[in-house]
Amino acid sequence: MNEKYTEALEQYDMEILAVRRGRGSWICETDQGCRLLKEYRGTAKRLEFEDQVLGMLDPRTSLRTDRYVRNKEGALFTVTGDGTCYIVKEWFLDRECSLKDGFEIRQALSRLAMLHRQFREIPFREEWRMGSTGEQPLDEEMDRHNREMQRVRNYIRGKRKKTEFEMCVIGSFDMFFDQARQALRGMEELWEQEAPEGLKAAQLAPEDRPLYLCHGDLDQHHVLMGGRYTAIIDYNRMHLGIQVTDLYRFMRKAMEKHGWNADLGLSMLESYERILPMEKKERACLYYLFLYPEKYWKQLNFYYNSNKAWIPVRNIDKLRVLEAQQPARNAFLKRLAWAI
């Protein structure tokens, strides 16, 4: 192992039994269990925020997190002689949640609900704001994406000779953009109403939106399936926000994998709500997130910011898949609307 990583590990009060390379990290077997060593480029304040929050979670549940390990001096990070900063975290050798397995998907969402419920019980501290809630308000983000989509459509319309990708965009744009406008309008009207009651720990933003701590980057790679527990890891994008964005992100990836199977989608929602029932406004927010054609916007945004002289065939295929999945996606949206 490289000398500088050895230098970092020597500053922790644990016996190293074995070390192997991971993805941009080192997985260490120690006398205290599995640990992960990796470089860190953030701030000490951010580390303290994450450590304080994770330290308030109930360790007696079936939910686990990758808490930071302090070094011999009590610090959350260690600096080696060459100036490189490292952190050590408690780690797990379990595999990632499989999006092919409906049982694991539902279990992951029940653990997410458990995490969200505990987050709501944590009194938020002003010093945790980090100068921002962490995300742009949802309606503002949708509005920005809509303007970007219109810019791409106008650019393509002005071209005399259009590529296959550009012809696909012209043919499908109105269908997807209509849903984008509906989602934006619905999200704007949603937040014009009064904030819902019963959210005891809610912190209200200037626009009276109920905000809680969120994971911020949840997908199957951040959910590890243990034998008697589920670990949700990597809180480097944790922030004060709207929790259904975590639920939406995970559900959308699973729904895409399963061709927008409506029965699976509603069963995922049920697994989450069995632990943490949602307010009507939260359900409506989730619906508008699903109504917005995020994957379509991503394809157009990638196109506009890349070399337009050559568009990979896979990007054309992705557009066609989105079009082909629209009937199933619309059927799911219809059933989700009934559930609101």
Disulfide bonds with the S-S distance in Angstrom:
none
